[in-house]
Amino acid sequence: METKEIFEIPLSGVNSEHCALIVDKILGKNSDIVSHKVDFNNEKAVIEFKTNSPNLGTVVKDIRAIGYDVVTAKHSFPILNMSCASCAVSVESMAQSQKGVIHAAVNYANAEAFIEYIPGIADLHAMKAAIQSIGYDILIDQTEDAHALKEEIYEQKYSALKIKTTWSVLLSIPTVVIGMFFMQMPYANWIMMLLSSPVVFYFGKDFFINAYKQAKHRSTNMDTLVALSTGIAFLFSAFNTIYPEFWYQRGQHPHVYFEAAAVVIAFILLGKVLEEKAKSNTSSAIKKLIGLQPKTVIVVHDGGHEMEMPIASVKVGTILLVKPGNKIPVDGEVISGNSFVDESMISGEPVPVEKNTGIKVFAGTINQKGSFKFKAEKVGSETILAQIIKMVQEAQGSKAPVQKLVDKVAGIFVPIVIAISILSFVVWMIFGGDNALTQALLAMVTVLVIACPCALGLATPTAIMVGVGKGAEQGILIKDAESLELAHKINAIILDKTGTITEGKPEVVDDYFLSADPENKSVLLSIENHSEHPLAEAVVRKLKAENVQPVEIEKIESMTGKGIVAVYNNHQYAAGNAALLSDKNIELPSSLQQKITQWQQEARTVIYFSKNKEVVAIYAIADKIKETSQQAVKELQALGIEVYMLTGDNAHTAKAVADQVGIQQYKAEVLPGDKSTFIKTLQSQGKVVAMVGDGINDSQALAQADVSIAMGRGSDIAIDVAKMTIISSDLQKIPKAIRLSGFTVRTIKQNLFWAFIYNLIGIPIAAGILYPFWGFMLSPMIAGAAMALSSVSVVSNSLRLKLAKL
């Protein structure tokens, strides 16, 4: 009889009966669900499943596919005791199987698991116990000290690993010397057994313990290969040492391989030391970012006295003092003093930025010569620095599409290697002649030793980690590995005009009123106050500078991509672009046409203001083109990328801007939905399309694009939707991001090539395929060295990305 279980799943956006019916309908199509009820008042779904371990990931995916969401938590958790790619696959599988877990992705290179789960359903402690049961561990502590704890544990394990390696090497050297040069000395075998025993069963005990835990769960990993190979070699040698008569009676010499067992352990441990050292360098970018936040701050209390306090004590509204050379601890706004601040670690821009009263400052940036006081506005995880660190960590932990194939290979790699080693043993036993058993054991052990799933597991994530880190250092935030892998394929890019090509700081440079009624300006101020568009903000700044006072608007409606219509004192008003006038059948007086044409030819945007279907005023707004935009467009075109500009502005202004920056293909008076449609058209032609934007009106197009790029000074919605963010809003960073993608993908391909080639060539040679032709048998000791170096070479190749010139 099946066990049924009921879950309460928190929803987001399901706040009406209509929404509830839509979600209810999609849940009804899931065959694993027995019954379900959607409560829109409390925004939750009560679902009864057929089993007590349902696939909640499918439910969440279905709900998100129809435009709603499930409230989940996303965190990166450090994983301990992983030794190869197969380990990562095992941990990921175990985490994914836990109740309430929606998605789990384990990165072997940075030893972290990115897990999305439903807080009220998932039990992190149960997940920890499950992962511990298969020989690994997970740190579920989410406090600010979690990173420090991870680093402390890593340092302890790294120190212990170095001690094990040192002793293993010291004991292996005399074992090898005796085994190769002094085999005839008295008690040689007994001495070698004595020297190799602690290497295999003490310094190498973790291989055997982890292999046993894997076996209990019918799983295998690299520890399984090491334990089998060294265990077989040692036990066979021990038998021959203790009972040599068994072979003498059969006319054969009792061979021993103590030196092989000891050296294999020593080489693998040495390889691990080198690998861990190299892997720590791949995450240097995130360590730099974390190191940007100071531990203490100078708080200015009421009355003006100063006190040095821990950064954790800072709250929103706290007044802080920043002295020359100090790191700014949190985000805030300068209230007194002035200085220049180095923001290069966040924006990638080398020139210090002037800061004075009213200017924003950001955590992690470095004050130069002056001192100033500022009020804290964002603290802890809310600061830009914290958000950058989180985004970089998640991106480094994400998986590129090619990694999914590698994971599948890693999942079956060890069982296949064990099968090949057994086959080698059988073939040698049949065709090996007088020394069949010795050769068979040698071939089997060597195959087990030389096989390396680690190199496969490290090939992609190490390159991704270095690539994402290098991007962050350049002020390019990459949200996931998929976008980094895809960016180099871009052959069409669409640029929004305002805030992307231009500064995004429009200012009113001229105006013309047909009516002198002062009430018109008050109504216009009130209307534009309801808009978040940069052009509306420019009009608001202009009117406020003229000391215009707002009025209470009776009715207001936003017309997406066109403007706003409103009612005040029974009069109908409209403020927006030419498309709005056309929609509302508002005629443009011929007396204004010449002035409008002149403004548009000067690359100025025209805003129209009407009352009762008569235009009463027009505004000319100019937005300066960024100094780097023209050069960025040239660089993109030099990369063979077609550059398009889409704007809601008029055709004259669009043409003037396009001509100035060298864009031949542009479209004017485009609505937000039209941008998305245009992207679909390009995609239908087989193009890989990137969209670059900064506003809420770009979010739909950003979501449609293959690669979406947001300007860092744009809206939160655009940044949230986009897969990449340019912190400084400098368009020249985009060609750099594309080149970085190319370098990263090339490195991944090189790594995977060498990892596969190493195993494809190494395993047959280890099995003895060359013996019939040249009498060559590979020594297990050499196989161990090759196995250790294969992982190190892959990581070292990834580290070369740090030297790439973008």
Secondary structure as UniProt FT lines:
FT   STRAND          5..12
FT   HELIX           17..27
FT   TURN            28..29
FT   TURN            31..32
FT   STRAND          33..39
FT   TURN            40..43
FT   STRAND          44..49
FT   HELIX           56..65
FT   TURN            66..67
FT   STRAND          69..70
FT   STRAND          73..80
FT   HELIX           85..96
FT   TURN            99..100
FT   STRAND          101..107
FT   TURN            108..111
FT   STRAND          112..117
FT   TURN            119..121
FT   HELIX           124..133
FT   TURN            134..135
FT   STRAND          137..138
FT   TURN            144..145
FT   HELIX           146..181
FT   TURN            183..184
FT   TURN            186..187
FT   HELIX           188..198
FT   HELIX           199..203
FT   HELIX           205..216
FT   TURN            217..218
FT   HELIX           222..242
FT   HELIX           245..248
FT   TURN            249..251
FT   HELIX           258..282
FT   HELIX           284..290
FT   TURN            291..292
FT   STRAND          296..300
FT   TURN            302..303
FT   STRAND          306..310
FT   HELIX           311..313
FT   TURN            316..317
FT   STRAND          319..322
FT   TURN            324..325
FT   STRAND          331..337
FT   STRAND          339..342
FT   HELIX           344..347
FT   STRAND          353..355
FT   TURN            357..358
FT   STRAND          360..361
FT   TURN            363..364
FT   STRAND          366..367
FT   STRAND          372..378
FT   HELIX           380..382
FT   HELIX           384..397
FT   HELIX           401..431
FT   HELIX           433..435
FT   HELIX           436..450
FT   HELIX           453..473
FT   TURN            474..475
FT   STRAND          476..478
FT   HELIX           481..486
FT   HELIX           487..489
FT   STRAND          492..496
FT   HELIX           497..501
FT   STRAND          507..513
FT   HELIX           518..528
FT   TURN            529..530
FT   HELIX           534..545
FT   TURN            546..547
FT   STRAND          555..559
FT   TURN            560..562
FT   STRAND          563..568
FT   TURN            569..570
FT   STRAND          571..576
FT   HELIX           578..583
FT   TURN            584..585
FT   HELIX           590..601
FT   TURN            602..603
FT   STRAND          605..611
FT   TURN            612..613
FT   STRAND          614..622
FT   TURN            627..628
FT   HELIX           629..638
FT   TURN            639..640
FT   STRAND          642..646
FT   HELIX           651..661
FT   STRAND          665..667
FT   HELIX           672..684
FT   TURN            685..686
FT   STRAND          689..693
FT   HELIX           696..698
FT   HELIX           699..704
FT   STRAND          707..711
FT   TURN            712..713
FT   HELIX           716..721
FT   STRAND          724..726
FT   TURN            727..728
FT   TURN            731..732
FT   HELIX           733..767
FT   TURN            768..770
FT   HELIX           771..774
FT   HELIX           780..799
FT   HELIX           800..803
//
